[in-house]
Amino acid sequence: METAFNIFLHTIMITGFIFIMMLVIEYINVQSKGLWQKYLTGSKWQTYLIAGALGAIPGCLGAFTMVTMFSHKLVSFGALITTMIATSGDEAFVMFAMFPEKALLLTVIILVVGILAGYITDLFYKPEKVLDHISSHKLPLHDEKDCNCFEKNNIWSNLLNPSLYRLTVAIIILSLITGILSGLLAGNLQIFLKISLLLAFFFSLFIVLTVPNHFMEKHIWEHIVKIHLPKIFLWIFGTLLFTHFLMNYIDVETWISSNMYVVLLIAILIGIIPESGPHLIFVTLFAQGSIPFSILLASSISQDGHGMLPMLAESRRGFLIVKIVNMIYAAIVGFSTFLLGF
């Protein structure tokens, strides 16, 4: 029971960190809307670089954006491949919460791999049949014509008459801050990491208290709190509990160490699932030292969270082709780095 409670607290801490990262990224994404679009239709390498940067942003917004651009035939198939290789979906938030330095290294590597893969793909493959069958309708992205996230004239109104959404999210953030200050959460973290966390939480509280009601309801509550957080929490808690059971009651480490090639192949094949969550088993195993970096790298290249779900709606053929191409690159990079001892 004590173990389950400790795992629950650990899950709360990770989920809380993911929440504020998603909140900040959503805030920046809306504030900087339109800045990246004009660069996507520039030179070929500039397009790959921007596509990779969009994919490297934790979460699904960059991937969804690129599917939209591809469905309007504004970017190449290779650029879409770049984004899907560079993205790790919501799992990126988890990796930055669990092992930030290795997560940063992983992000840089898959960004570079994605850019090179996009160039090579465009060089040798043109998916005419996919382009002929995709529709041109808009996909469900956040696309407000005007959303000013900082309206200083309304700050006092937000504080004195907060909506239920604003009040609820503010209480959640204040509870997380209290948990860190009391030592209940992140009690074993170094002091500079605690300070960094607290600064991030206070900045997210500033966002919650100052954004207009539209942003509060549509972006934070409807998008992050209702859609992402429940699934993220359940996946993290379930994965941590499952891996704890495996490591403590079953000699799974011996099997993994004896079947690394099989584990690597499974990590690549699971990438075909268009959902954030399955990749977490490899994130957790890596954090516990049970699998090498090469397997986590292969898994990250192969999977793209739920970034490909809009493409599944657009074109099943396109969805399968992107997944197959990504798994080929994941196999090449994964097996190569594994043989090199990474």
PANU-85163 format. One record per residue (C-alpha): x, y, z; residue number from 1; residue in one letter. Coordinates in nm, 2 decimals. Layout:
BEGIN
<rec x="X" y="Y" z="Z" seq="NUM" type="A"/>
...
//
This chain:
BEGIN
<rec x="0.00" y="0.00" z="0.00" seq="1" type="M"/>
<rec x="0.29" y="0.23" z="0.09" seq="2" type="E"/>
<rec x="0.45" y="0.16" z="-0.25" seq="3" type="T"/>
<rec x="0.13" y="0.24" z="-0.44" seq="4" type="A"/>
<rec x="0.10" y="0.57" z="-0.25" seq="5" type="F"/>
<rec x="0.46" y="0.66" z="-0.33" seq="6" type="N"/>
<rec x="0.40" y="0.58" z="-0.69" seq="7" type="I"/>
<rec x="0.08" y="0.79" z="-0.68" seq="8" type="F"/>
<rec x="0.28" y="1.09" z="-0.54" seq="9" type="L"/>
<rec x="0.55" y="1.04" z="-0.81" seq="10" type="H"/>
<rec x="0.28" y="1.03" z="-1.07" seq="11" type="T"/>
<rec x="0.13" y="1.35" z="-0.93" seq="12" type="I"/>
<rec x="0.47" y="1.52" z="-0.95" seq="13" type="M"/>
<rec x="0.53" y="1.41" z="-1.31" seq="14" type="I"/>
<rec x="0.18" y="1.49" z="-1.42" seq="15" type="T"/>
<rec x="0.20" y="1.84" z="-1.26" seq="16" type="G"/>
<rec x="0.53" y="1.91" z="-1.43" seq="17" type="F"/>
<rec x="0.38" y="1.80" z="-1.77" seq="18" type="I"/>
<rec x="0.07" y="2.01" z="-1.70" seq="19" type="F"/>
<rec x="0.27" y="2.34" z="-1.66" seq="20" type="I"/>
<rec x="0.49" y="2.26" z="-1.96" seq="21" type="M"/>
<rec x="0.19" y="2.20" z="-2.17" seq="22" type="M"/>
<rec x="0.03" y="2.52" z="-2.04" seq="23" type="L"/>
<rec x="0.34" y="2.73" z="-2.12" seq="24" type="V"/>
<rec x="0.37" y="2.58" z="-2.47" seq="25" type="I"/>
<rec x="0.01" y="2.64" z="-2.54" seq="26" type="E"/>
<rec x="0.05" y="3.00" z="-2.42" seq="27" type="Y"/>
<rec x="0.36" y="3.06" z="-2.64" seq="28" type="I"/>
<rec x="0.19" y="2.88" z="-2.94" seq="29" type="N"/>
<rec x="-0.10" y="3.12" z="-2.93" seq="30" type="V"/>
<rec x="0.10" y="3.43" z="-2.86" seq="31" type="Q"/>
<rec x="0.34" y="3.35" z="-3.15" seq="32" type="S"/>
<rec x="0.07" y="3.24" z="-3.39" seq="33" type="K"/>
<rec x="0.16" y="3.28" z="-3.76" seq="34" type="G"/>
<rec x="0.53" y="3.35" z="-3.71" seq="35" type="L"/>
<rec x="0.64" y="3.00" z="-3.82" seq="36" type="W"/>
<rec x="0.39" y="2.96" z="-4.11" seq="37" type="Q"/>
<rec x="0.58" y="3.20" z="-4.35" seq="38" type="K"/>
<rec x="0.90" y="3.01" z="-4.30" seq="39" type="Y"/>
<rec x="0.75" y="2.66" z="-4.38" seq="40" type="L"/>
<rec x="0.71" y="2.75" z="-4.74" seq="41" type="T"/>
<rec x="1.06" y="2.89" z="-4.78" seq="42" type="G"/>
<rec x="1.37" y="2.70" z="-4.91" seq="43" type="S"/>
<rec x="1.38" y="2.32" z="-4.88" seq="44" type="K"/>
<rec x="1.62" y="2.30" z="-4.59" seq="45" type="W"/>
<rec x="1.45" y="2.58" z="-4.41" seq="46" type="Q"/>
<rec x="1.12" y="2.39" z="-4.44" seq="47" type="T"/>
<rec x="1.29" y="2.07" z="-4.30" seq="48" type="Y"/>
<rec x="1.43" y="2.28" z="-4.01" seq="49" type="L"/>
<rec x="1.10" y="2.44" z="-3.92" seq="50" type="I"/>
<rec x="0.92" y="2.11" z="-3.96" seq="51" type="A"/>
<rec x="1.17" y="1.94" z="-3.73" seq="52" type="G"/>
<rec x="1.14" y="2.22" z="-3.47" seq="53" type="A"/>
<rec x="0.76" y="2.19" z="-3.47" seq="54" type="L"/>
<rec x="0.80" y="1.82" z="-3.41" seq="55" type="G"/>
<rec x="1.05" y="1.87" z="-3.13" seq="56" type="A"/>
<rec x="0.81" y="2.08" z="-2.94" seq="57" type="I"/>
<rec x="0.66" y="1.85" z="-2.67" seq="58" type="P"/>
<rec x="0.29" y="1.76" z="-2.73" seq="59" type="G"/>
<rec x="0.08" y="1.73" z="-3.04" seq="60" type="C"/>
<rec x="0.04" y="2.08" z="-3.17" seq="61" type="L"/>
<rec x="0.34" y="2.07" z="-3.40" seq="62" type="G"/>
<rec x="0.25" y="1.74" z="-3.55" seq="63" type="A"/>
<rec x="-0.12" y="1.84" z="-3.60" seq="64" type="F"/>
<rec x="0.00" y="2.16" z="-3.77" seq="65" type="T"/>
<rec x="0.22" y="1.97" z="-4.02" seq="66" type="M"/>
<rec x="-0.06" y="1.73" z="-4.11" seq="67" type="V"/>
<rec x="-0.27" y="2.03" z="-4.19" seq="68" type="T"/>
<rec x="0.00" y="2.19" z="-4.40" seq="69" type="M"/>
<rec x="0.06" y="1.86" z="-4.58" seq="70" type="F"/>
<rec x="-0.31" y="1.81" z="-4.64" seq="71" type="S"/>
<rec x="-0.32" y="2.15" z="-4.81" seq="72" type="H"/>
<rec x="-0.01" y="2.05" z="-5.02" seq="73" type="K"/>
<rec x="0.19" y="2.34" z="-4.87" seq="74" type="L"/>
<rec x="0.48" y="2.11" z="-4.75" seq="75" type="V"/>
<rec x="0.64" y="1.80" z="-4.89" seq="76" type="S"/>
<rec x="0.59" y="1.44" z="-4.77" seq="77" type="F"/>
<rec x="0.95" y="1.45" z="-4.65" seq="78" type="G"/>
<rec x="0.87" y="1.75" z="-4.43" seq="79" type="A"/>
<rec x="0.59" y="1.56" z="-4.28" seq="80" type="L"/>
<rec x="0.83" y="1.26" z="-4.21" seq="81" type="I"/>
<rec x="1.07" y="1.51" z="-4.05" seq="82" type="T"/>
<rec x="0.80" y="1.63" z="-3.80" seq="83" type="T"/>
<rec x="0.68" y="1.28" z="-3.72" seq="84" type="M"/>
<rec x="1.03" y="1.15" z="-3.65" seq="85" type="I"/>
<rec x="1.12" y="1.46" z="-3.44" seq="86" type="A"/>
<rec x="0.81" y="1.44" z="-3.23" seq="87" type="T"/>
<rec x="0.76" y="1.21" z="-2.93" seq="88" type="S"/>
<rec x="0.41" y="1.34" z="-2.85" seq="89" type="G"/>
<rec x="0.31" y="1.38" z="-2.48" seq="90" type="D"/>
<rec x="0.58" y="1.13" z="-2.38" seq="91" type="E"/>
<rec x="0.84" y="1.41" z="-2.44" seq="92" type="A"/>
<rec x="0.69" y="1.59" z="-2.13" seq="93" type="F"/>
<rec x="0.74" y="1.27" z="-1.93" seq="94" type="V"/>
<rec x="1.10" y="1.22" z="-2.04" seq="95" type="M"/>
<rec x="1.19" y="1.58" z="-1.95" seq="96" type="F"/>
<rec x="1.03" y="1.53" z="-1.61" seq="97" type="A"/>
<rec x="1.22" y="1.20" z="-1.55" seq="98" type="M"/>
<rec x="1.56" y="1.25" z="-1.71" seq="99" type="F"/>
<rec x="1.59" y="1.60" z="-1.85" seq="100" type="P"/>
<rec x="1.95" y="1.59" z="-1.97" seq="101" type="E"/>
<rec x="1.91" y="1.26" z="-2.17" seq="102" type="K"/>
<rec x="1.57" y="1.39" z="-2.29" seq="103" type="A"/>
<rec x="1.74" y="1.70" z="-2.44" seq="104" type="L"/>
<rec x="2.00" y="1.48" z="-2.60" seq="105" type="L"/>
<rec x="1.74" y="1.25" z="-2.74" seq="106" type="L"/>
<rec x="1.54" y="1.55" z="-2.88" seq="107" type="T"/>
<rec x="1.84" y="1.69" z="-3.06" seq="108" type="V"/>
<rec x="1.93" y="1.35" z="-3.21" seq="109" type="I"/>
<rec x="1.57" y="1.28" z="-3.34" seq="110" type="I"/>
<rec x="1.56" y="1.63" z="-3.47" seq="111" type="L"/>
<rec x="1.87" y="1.58" z="-3.68" seq="112" type="V"/>
<rec x="1.76" y="1.23" z="-3.78" seq="113" type="V"/>
<rec x="1.42" y="1.38" z="-3.88" seq="114" type="G"/>
<rec x="1.57" y="1.65" z="-4.10" seq="115" type="I"/>
<rec x="1.80" y="1.41" z="-4.28" seq="116" type="L"/>
<rec x="1.52" y="1.15" z="-4.32" seq="117" type="A"/>
<rec x="1.29" y="1.42" z="-4.47" seq="118" type="G"/>
<rec x="1.55" y="1.51" z="-4.72" seq="119" type="Y"/>
<rec x="1.63" y="1.15" z="-4.82" seq="120" type="I"/>
<rec x="1.26" y="1.07" z="-4.84" seq="121" type="T"/>
<rec x="1.18" y="1.35" z="-5.07" seq="122" type="D"/>
<rec x="1.48" y="1.26" z="-5.28" seq="123" type="L"/>
<rec x="1.37" y="0.90" z="-5.35" seq="124" type="F"/>
<rec x="0.99" y="0.90" z="-5.29" seq="125" type="Y"/>
<rec x="0.69" y="1.10" z="-5.41" seq="126" type="K"/>
<rec x="0.36" y="0.97" z="-5.28" seq="127" type="P"/>
<rec x="0.14" y="1.08" z="-5.57" seq="128" type="E"/>
<rec x="-0.15" y="0.85" z="-5.47" seq="129" type="K"/>
<rec x="-0.16" y="0.99" z="-5.12" seq="130" type="V"/>
<rec x="-0.16" y="1.35" z="-5.25" seq="131" type="L"/>
<rec x="-0.44" y="1.27" z="-5.50" seq="132" type="D"/>
<rec x="-0.67" y="1.14" z="-5.23" seq="133" type="H"/>
<rec x="-0.62" y="1.38" z="-4.94" seq="134" type="I"/>
<rec x="-0.89" y="1.63" z="-4.89" seq="135" type="S"/>
<rec x="-0.85" y="2.00" z="-4.85" seq="136" type="S"/>
<rec x="-1.07" y="2.07" z="-4.55" seq="137" type="H"/>
<rec x="-0.94" y="2.23" z="-4.24" seq="138" type="K"/>
<rec x="-0.84" y="1.99" z="-3.96" seq="139" type="L"/>
<rec x="-0.95" y="2.07" z="-3.60" seq="140" type="P"/>
<rec x="-0.67" y="2.29" z="-3.48" seq="141" type="L"/>
<rec x="-0.68" y="2.59" z="-3.25" seq="142" type="H"/>
<rec x="-0.72" y="2.87" z="-3.51" seq="143" type="D"/>
<rec x="-0.86" y="3.18" z="-3.35" seq="144" type="E"/>
<rec x="-0.83" y="3.50" z="-3.55" seq="145" type="K"/>
<rec x="-0.73" y="3.71" z="-3.26" seq="146" type="D"/>
<rec x="-0.63" y="3.59" z="-2.91" seq="147" type="C"/>
<rec x="-0.45" y="3.83" z="-2.69" seq="148" type="N"/>
<rec x="-0.33" y="3.63" z="-2.40" seq="149" type="C"/>
<rec x="-0.23" y="3.92" z="-2.18" seq="150" type="F"/>
<rec x="-0.50" y="4.18" z="-2.12" seq="151" type="E"/>
<rec x="-0.38" y="4.39" z="-1.82" seq="152" type="K"/>
<rec x="-0.71" y="4.58" z="-1.80" seq="153" type="N"/>
<rec x="-0.89" y="4.25" z="-1.71" seq="154" type="N"/>
<rec x="-0.64" y="4.11" z="-1.46" seq="155" type="I"/>
<rec x="-0.83" y="4.25" z="-1.15" seq="156" type="W"/>
<rec x="-1.16" y="4.12" z="-1.29" seq="157" type="S"/>
<rec x="-1.00" y="3.77" z="-1.33" seq="158" type="N"/>
<rec x="-0.88" y="3.78" z="-0.97" seq="159" type="L"/>
<rec x="-1.19" y="3.92" z="-0.81" seq="160" type="L"/>
<rec x="-1.45" y="3.73" z="-1.02" seq="161" type="N"/>
<rec x="-1.27" y="3.41" z="-1.14" seq="162" type="P"/>
<rec x="-1.45" y="3.16" z="-1.35" seq="163" type="S"/>
<rec x="-1.49" y="2.80" z="-1.22" seq="164" type="L"/>
<rec x="-1.22" y="2.69" z="-1.47" seq="165" type="Y"/>
<rec x="-0.97" y="2.95" z="-1.36" seq="166" type="R"/>
<rec x="-1.03" y="2.89" z="-0.99" seq="167" type="L"/>
<rec x="-1.00" y="2.51" z="-1.03" seq="168" type="T"/>
<rec x="-0.67" y="2.53" z="-1.23" seq="169" type="V"/>
<rec x="-0.53" y="2.79" z="-0.99" seq="170" type="A"/>
<rec x="-0.61" y="2.56" z="-0.69" seq="171" type="I"/>
<rec x="-0.43" y="2.27" z="-0.87" seq="172" type="I"/>
<rec x="-0.12" y="2.48" z="-0.93" seq="173" type="I"/>
<rec x="-0.12" y="2.62" z="-0.57" seq="174" type="L"/>
<rec x="-0.16" y="2.26" z="-0.44" seq="175" type="S"/>
<rec x="0.15" y="2.15" z="-0.64" seq="176" type="L"/>
<rec x="0.35" y="2.45" z="-0.51" seq="177" type="I"/>
<rec x="0.25" y="2.36" z="-0.15" seq="178" type="T"/>
<rec x="0.35" y="2.00" z="-0.21" seq="179" type="G"/>
<rec x="0.69" y="2.10" z="-0.33" seq="180" type="I"/>
<rec x="0.75" y="2.35" z="-0.04" seq="181" type="L"/>
<rec x="0.64" y="2.09" z="0.22" seq="182" type="S"/>
<rec x="0.85" y="1.82" z="0.07" seq="183" type="G"/>
<rec x="0.56" y="1.59" z="0.00" seq="184" type="L"/>
<rec x="0.63" y="1.62" z="-0.37" seq="185" type="L"/>
<rec x="0.98" y="1.61" z="-0.52" seq="186" type="A"/>
<rec x="1.13" y="1.57" z="-0.17" seq="187" type="G"/>
<rec x="1.45" y="1.40" z="-0.30" seq="188" type="N"/>
<rec x="1.52" y="1.66" z="-0.57" seq="189" type="L"/>
<rec x="1.83" y="1.89" z="-0.55" seq="190" type="Q"/>
<rec x="1.76" y="2.24" z="-0.44" seq="191" type="I"/>
<rec x="1.83" y="2.41" z="-0.78" seq="192" type="F"/>
<rec x="1.58" y="2.17" z="-0.94" seq="193" type="L"/>
<rec x="1.32" y="2.25" z="-0.68" seq="194" type="K"/>
<rec x="1.37" y="2.62" z="-0.73" seq="195" type="I"/>
<rec x="1.34" y="2.57" z="-1.11" seq="196" type="S"/>
<rec x="1.01" y="2.38" z="-1.06" seq="197" type="L"/>
<rec x="0.87" y="2.65" z="-0.83" seq="198" type="L"/>
<rec x="0.96" y="2.92" z="-1.08" seq="199" type="L"/>
<rec x="0.79" y="2.73" z="-1.35" seq="200" type="A"/>
<rec x="0.48" y="2.67" z="-1.14" seq="201" type="F"/>
<rec x="0.46" y="3.04" z="-1.04" seq="202" type="F"/>
<rec x="0.49" y="3.14" z="-1.40" seq="203" type="F"/>
<rec x="0.21" y="2.90" z="-1.49" seq="204" type="S"/>
<rec x="0.00" y="3.05" z="-1.21" seq="205" type="L"/>
<rec x="0.07" y="3.40" z="-1.36" seq="206" type="F"/>
<rec x="-0.06" y="3.27" z="-1.69" seq="207" type="I"/>
<rec x="-0.38" y="3.12" z="-1.54" seq="208" type="V"/>
<rec x="-0.45" y="3.45" z="-1.35" seq="209" type="L"/>
<rec x="-0.40" y="3.68" z="-1.65" seq="210" type="T"/>
<rec x="-0.52" y="3.50" z="-1.96" seq="211" type="V"/>
<rec x="-0.87" y="3.59" z="-2.09" seq="212" type="P"/>
<rec x="-1.16" y="3.36" z="-2.03" seq="213" type="N"/>
<rec x="-1.15" y="3.23" z="-2.39" seq="214" type="H"/>
<rec x="-0.79" y="3.10" z="-2.35" seq="215" type="F"/>
<rec x="-0.87" y="2.97" z="-2.00" seq="216" type="M"/>
<rec x="-1.17" y="2.77" z="-2.11" seq="217" type="E"/>
<rec x="-1.08" y="2.66" z="-2.46" seq="218" type="K"/>
<rec x="-0.70" y="2.61" z="-2.44" seq="219" type="H"/>
<rec x="-0.63" y="2.52" z="-2.08" seq="220" type="I"/>
<rec x="-0.95" y="2.36" z="-1.96" seq="221" type="W"/>
<rec x="-1.10" y="2.20" z="-2.28" seq="222" type="E"/>
<rec x="-0.77" y="2.11" z="-2.44" seq="223" type="H"/>
<rec x="-0.51" y="2.04" z="-2.16" seq="224" type="I"/>
<rec x="-0.71" y="1.95" z="-1.85" seq="225" type="V"/>
<rec x="-1.00" y="1.75" z="-2.00" seq="226" type="K"/>
<rec x="-0.83" y="1.59" z="-2.30" seq="227" type="I"/>
<rec x="-0.46" y="1.53" z="-2.20" seq="228" type="H"/>
<rec x="-0.42" y="1.52" z="-1.82" seq="229" type="L"/>
<rec x="-0.65" y="1.23" z="-1.73" seq="230" type="P"/>
<rec x="-0.49" y="1.00" z="-2.00" seq="231" type="K"/>
<rec x="-0.14" y="1.12" z="-1.90" seq="232" type="I"/>
<rec x="-0.20" y="1.06" z="-1.53" seq="233" type="F"/>
<rec x="-0.35" y="0.71" z="-1.59" seq="234" type="L"/>
<rec x="-0.08" y="0.60" z="-1.83" seq="235" type="W"/>
<rec x="0.20" y="0.72" z="-1.60" seq="236" type="I"/>
<rec x="0.05" y="0.57" z="-1.29" seq="237" type="F"/>
<rec x="-0.03" y="0.24" z="-1.47" seq="238" type="G"/>
<rec x="0.31" y="0.22" z="-1.63" seq="239" type="T"/>
<rec x="0.50" y="0.29" z="-1.30" seq="240" type="L"/>
<rec x="0.29" y="0.04" z="-1.11" seq="241" type="L"/>
<rec x="0.33" y="-0.22" z="-1.39" seq="242" type="F"/>
<rec x="0.71" y="-0.18" z="-1.42" seq="243" type="T"/>
<rec x="0.74" y="-0.19" z="-1.04" seq="244" type="H"/>
<rec x="0.56" y="-0.52" z="-1.04" seq="245" type="F"/>
<rec x="0.77" y="-0.65" z="-1.32" seq="246" type="L"/>
<rec x="1.10" y="-0.55" z="-1.16" seq="247" type="M"/>
<rec x="1.02" y="-0.67" z="-0.81" seq="248" type="N"/>
<rec x="0.81" y="-0.98" z="-0.86" seq="249" type="Y"/>
<rec x="0.92" y="-1.11" z="-1.20" seq="250" type="I"/>
<rec x="1.28" y="-1.16" z="-1.32" seq="251" type="D"/>
<rec x="1.21" y="-0.94" z="-1.63" seq="252" type="V"/>
<rec x="1.55" y="-0.78" z="-1.63" seq="253" type="E"/>
<rec x="1.72" y="-1.11" z="-1.70" seq="254" type="T"/>
<rec x="1.48" y="-1.17" z="-1.99" seq="255" type="W"/>
<rec x="1.53" y="-0.82" z="-2.13" seq="256" type="I"/>
<rec x="1.91" y="-0.85" z="-2.11" seq="257" type="S"/>
<rec x="1.89" y="-1.18" z="-2.29" seq="258" type="S"/>
<rec x="1.65" y="-1.06" z="-2.56" seq="259" type="N"/>
<rec x="1.76" y="-0.70" z="-2.64" seq="260" type="M"/>
<rec x="1.70" y="-0.75" z="-3.01" seq="261" type="Y"/>
<rec x="1.35" y="-0.86" z="-2.95" seq="262" type="V"/>
<rec x="1.28" y="-0.57" z="-2.72" seq="263" type="V"/>
<rec x="1.42" y="-0.33" z="-2.98" seq="264" type="L"/>
<rec x="1.20" y="-0.48" z="-3.25" seq="265" type="L"/>
<rec x="0.89" y="-0.45" z="-3.02" seq="266" type="I"/>
<rec x="0.98" y="-0.09" z="-2.94" seq="267" type="A"/>
<rec x="0.98" y="-0.01" z="-3.32" seq="268" type="I"/>
<rec x="0.66" y="-0.20" z="-3.40" seq="269" type="L"/>
<rec x="0.46" y="-0.04" z="-3.12" seq="270" type="I"/>
<rec x="0.53" y="0.29" z="-3.29" seq="271" type="G"/>
<rec x="0.25" y="0.21" z="-3.53" seq="272" type="I"/>
<rec x="-0.01" y="0.27" z="-3.26" seq="273" type="I"/>
<rec x="-0.14" y="0.63" z="-3.30" seq="274" type="P"/>
<rec x="-0.17" y="0.70" z="-2.93" seq="275" type="E"/>
<rec x="0.03" y="0.86" z="-2.65" seq="276" type="S"/>
<rec x="0.10" y="0.60" z="-2.38" seq="277" type="G"/>
<rec x="0.25" y="0.27" z="-2.51" seq="278" type="P"/>
<rec x="0.59" y="0.44" z="-2.55" seq="279" type="H"/>
<rec x="0.59" y="0.51" z="-2.18" seq="280" type="L"/>
<rec x="0.69" y="0.15" z="-2.10" seq="281" type="I"/>
<rec x="1.02" y="0.21" z="-2.27" seq="282" type="F"/>
<rec x="1.06" y="0.55" z="-2.11" seq="283" type="V"/>
<rec x="1.02" y="0.39" z="-1.77" seq="284" type="T"/>
<rec x="1.25" y="0.10" z="-1.85" seq="285" type="L"/>
<rec x="1.52" y="0.34" z="-1.96" seq="286" type="F"/>
<rec x="1.48" y="0.56" z="-1.65" seq="287" type="A"/>
<rec x="1.53" y="0.24" z="-1.44" seq="288" type="Q"/>
<rec x="1.84" y="0.14" z="-1.64" seq="289" type="G"/>
<rec x="1.68" y="-0.17" z="-1.78" seq="290" type="S"/>
<rec x="1.72" y="-0.09" z="-2.15" seq="291" type="I"/>
<rec x="2.00" y="0.11" z="-2.33" seq="292" type="P"/>
<rec x="1.96" y="0.45" z="-2.49" seq="293" type="F"/>
<rec x="1.94" y="0.29" z="-2.84" seq="294" type="S"/>
<rec x="1.61" y="0.12" z="-2.77" seq="295" type="I"/>
<rec x="1.45" y="0.44" z="-2.63" seq="296" type="L"/>
<rec x="1.59" y="0.63" z="-2.94" seq="297" type="L"/>
<rec x="1.43" y="0.37" z="-3.18" seq="298" type="A"/>
<rec x="1.10" y="0.39" z="-3.00" seq="299" type="S"/>
<rec x="1.11" y="0.77" z="-3.01" seq="300" type="S"/>
<rec x="1.17" y="0.77" z="-3.39" seq="301" type="I"/>
<rec x="0.90" y="0.52" z="-3.46" seq="302" type="S"/>
<rec x="0.62" y="0.66" z="-3.25" seq="303" type="Q"/>
<rec x="0.47" y="1.01" z="-3.27" seq="304" type="D"/>
<rec x="0.21" y="1.01" z="-2.99" seq="305" type="G"/>
<rec x="-0.13" y="1.08" z="-3.14" seq="306" type="H"/>
<rec x="0.01" y="1.33" z="-3.39" seq="307" type="G"/>
<rec x="-0.08" y="1.10" z="-3.68" seq="308" type="M"/>
<rec x="-0.45" y="1.07" z="-3.59" seq="309" type="L"/>
<rec x="-0.55" y="1.36" z="-3.82" seq="310" type="P"/>
<rec x="-0.37" y="1.19" z="-4.11" seq="311" type="M"/>
<rec x="-0.56" y="0.87" z="-4.03" seq="312" type="L"/>
<rec x="-0.88" y="1.07" z="-4.09" seq="313" type="A"/>
<rec x="-0.74" y="1.23" z="-4.40" seq="314" type="E"/>
<rec x="-0.59" y="0.92" z="-4.57" seq="315" type="S"/>
<rec x="-0.54" y="0.56" z="-4.44" seq="316" type="R"/>
<rec x="-0.29" y="0.50" z="-4.71" seq="317" type="R"/>
<rec x="-0.09" y="0.81" z="-4.61" seq="318" type="G"/>
<rec x="-0.11" y="0.71" z="-4.24" seq="319" type="F"/>
<rec x="0.04" y="0.36" z="-4.32" seq="320" type="L"/>
<rec x="0.31" y="0.49" z="-4.55" seq="321" type="I"/>
<rec x="0.43" y="0.75" z="-4.29" seq="322" type="V"/>
<rec x="0.43" y="0.48" z="-4.02" seq="323" type="K"/>
<rec x="0.62" y="0.23" z="-4.23" seq="324" type="I"/>
<rec x="0.88" y="0.49" z="-4.34" seq="325" type="V"/>
<rec x="0.93" y="0.60" z="-3.98" seq="326" type="N"/>
<rec x="0.97" y="0.24" z="-3.86" seq="327" type="M"/>
<rec x="1.23" y="0.18" z="-4.14" seq="328" type="I"/>
<rec x="1.43" y="0.48" z="-4.01" seq="329" type="Y"/>
<rec x="1.38" y="0.37" z="-3.65" seq="330" type="A"/>
<rec x="1.52" y="0.02" z="-3.73" seq="331" type="A"/>
<rec x="1.82" y="0.16" z="-3.92" seq="332" type="I"/>
<rec x="1.91" y="0.41" z="-3.64" seq="333" type="V"/>
<rec x="1.81" y="0.18" z="-3.35" seq="334" type="G"/>
<rec x="2.00" y="-0.13" z="-3.46" seq="335" type="F"/>
<rec x="2.30" y="0.08" z="-3.57" seq="336" type="S"/>
<rec x="2.33" y="0.26" z="-3.23" seq="337" type="T"/>
<rec x="2.27" y="-0.06" z="-3.04" seq="338" type="F"/>
<rec x="2.55" y="-0.24" z="-3.23" seq="339" type="L"/>
<rec x="2.77" y="0.06" z="-3.15" seq="340" type="L"/>
<rec x="2.70" y="0.01" z="-2.78" seq="341" type="G"/>
<rec x="2.47" y="0.30" z="-2.70" seq="342" type="F"/>
//
